[in-house]
Amino acid sequence: MSPPMTDIVLPTDQSEGTSNTVGKWFKSVGDPVTRNEPLLEITTDKVTVEIAAPAAGVLAEILKLEGESVEPGDVVGRIDSTATPSDAKVPVSTRSAPAAASAPQGDNRGEPELSPAVRRMLNERGLDAAQIKGTGRGGRITVQDVESHLPAVQPSSRPAARDPAVQPSSRLIAHSPMRRAIADHMVRSVATAPHVTAVFEADLSAVITHREAHGKAFTFTAYFVRASVAALQAVPEVNSRWHDQGLELLADCNVGIGTALPSGGLIVPVLQRAQDLDLAETARRLDDLTTRARAEKLEPREVQGGTFTISNHGVSGSLLAAPIIINQPQSAILGIGKVEPRVKVNAAGGFHARPMVYVTLTIDHRALDGFQANAFLTKWVEAIEQWT
């Protein structure tokens, strides 16, 4: 009789438009586990999530290997909840290719065990695990470690150069699961929505005066969020989602803030119900969200439910970026460039330098037209330039 098993199931509360990939397993088949102990990581285009053990026992099966795509609700493994720690290292079953099953599990020198996915990759490519430095838990070799160890792209896999003597050398940097997921999301967005961008500019003099009067307690992004909420409420069609049968207007302004990660990639934490916040609370929550985003400490719910996104790309120096890819299934994304002094002509014909910024709104042209885009930006600029 087969032992009773407890399924390890992915949560179903993943955000819309998110792809999921098994990042790494912290346990191997046959390892003892305790309830609520982290078992594996799931990587999306927005966040990395640890999946905890639903029961204590011994990890009996791994059904989804590292690097595999998975969906919410999938069973990724099973735990023999009747086993005890003394039963550890006696695997019930594991999913692996026949060649990988006969691969070495480690030797007497105490080398970490290899996951089925890693063993398969080593066999397919004729690599020696001893030559690869593992970055996983306990020095364990991950799929990403193997990919990073692959030799430079061979000339035969590249278009032939006219003169072989000047063929450039190169090396291959393996994509992380997050980068692959971001790439897929971007391609889907461009394929789904016709992108059109409108460009305005705004004078930040009033905002800078207000900020300095309050000891620079508020970030510029906090002001940008407040102006965005005012514009979304004035032009509600921008705060929407396209459906074949109609345009869904959303009551809450859940504003996402594109945040670059130190390790690479981009995440969009969401400021929920921003219409209910004042400037001070907006600044406080933004600081908390972006700090934890950069530390990769966000929970899945904190990147879900966004209705509108701001890309403050000017913090890295760019003046203008267009089009900025829409965060599906939203209908628009705001881009804000670098603040810099520019000479403007006043009503009397005189010249003066003002702190100016280019602002773009990229829209899904299925849902919105230039009229709504321009109306939104007009209201946004008005809110910024008339700040009191």
C-alpha positions, 0 to 999 in steps of 0.5 A, a space after each residue: 500500500 502506498 504511503 499517505 502523501 501531502 501535496 505541495 501546492 502553489 498558492 493560487 493568489 498570484 498576480 495577473 499576467 505573472 509567469 512562475 518558474 521554480 527557482 531552487 529547491 532547498 531540500 532533496 528527495 529523502 530529506 526530512 522536513 518540518 511543517 512551515 519550513 521553506 522548501 523551494 523558491 518560485 520566481 516570477 517577473 515581479 517577486 521571489 516567493 518561498 513555498 513552505 512545507 504544508 506538513 512534517 515528514 520526508 520529501 518523497 517526490 519532486 514533480 517540478 524541477 528547477 527552471 521549470 514553468 509552473 502555474 498557480 495551483 500546480 502540485 510541485 512535490 509530495 511529502 510522506 507525512 507518516 515518515 520520521 527523520 530516521 527514514 530520511 535519505 530513503 527516497 520514495 520516488 523522484 522525477 528525473 530522466 533515466 540518464 540523470 537517475 544514474 548520475 552520481 549523487 555526491 561522494 564521500 568528500 561531503 559534496 552537496 547532492 545535486 537536484 535532478 535538473 542539475 544532474 540532467 544538465 551536467 550529463 547533457 553537457 558533459 560537465 563535472 560538478 566538482 568544477 562548478 561553484 555552488 551558490 545554493 543553500 549549503 553550497 548546493 549547485 543550482 541550474 543557474 550555476 550550471 548555466 553560468 559555467 557554460 563555455 563562451 558561445 562558440 563561433 559556429 553558433 554565431 553569424 560568420 564574420 567576414 574575416 575570421 581573424 577579427 571574430 569578436 570574443 564573447 561570453 554568455 551570461 545566463 538569464 535569471 528566471 526573473 529576466 526570462 519572465 520580464 522578457 515574456 511579459 514585455 513581449 506579450 504587452 507589445 503584442 497585445 496593445 498598440 502603444 502610443 506615447 504623448 509627451 508633456 513637460 512640467 515645471 517643478 518650481 512649486 513642488 521644490 519650494 513646498 518640499 524645501 519648506 518641509 525639510 525635504 521630508 517627501 520624495 519627488 515620487 510622492 508628489 508624482 503619485 499625488 498628481 497621478 491620483 488627481 489626474 486619474 480621478 479627472 480622467 477615469 478612462 486612464 484607470 481602466 482595463 480593456 475587455 473585448 466587451 467593454 472598458 472596465 473603469 476601476 474605482 481604486 487608484 492602485 499605483 505601482 512604482 517601477 523599482 530597479 533591483 540591485 541584483 538586476 531586474 525590475 519589480 513594481 510594488 503597488 500603493 493600494 488605494 492611493 486616493 485615500 492617502 495624503 502626501 505624508 502617508 504616501 511618502 511613508 508607504 512608498 519608502 517602506 515598499 521600495 526599501 523592502 522591494 530592493 531587499 527582495 522582501 515583498 509579499 506577493 499581495 504587495 505587487 498585485 492589483 495595480 491599476 496604473 504604473 509610474 516609471 520614474 526613469 529619470 532617477 538613473 539619468 534619462 530625459 525621455 523614454 518612449 514608449 515605456 511598455 505598459 504593465 498589462 492588463 493596465 491601460 497606461 503607464 506614466 514616465 518621468 524623466 530627469 529634472 534639470 534646469 532649462 531656459 523658458 520664455 515668460 509671458 513678458 518675453 524674458 528668459 529664465 531657468 526653471 527646473 523642468 521635467 519631461 513627462 510621458 503617458 504611454 497608452 493602450 490605443 485600443 482603450 484610449 485615444 490621444 484626447 484622454 492622454 492629453 487630458 490626463 497629462 494636462 491635469 497632471 502638469 497642473 497639479 504639479 505646477 500649482 502645488 501649494 
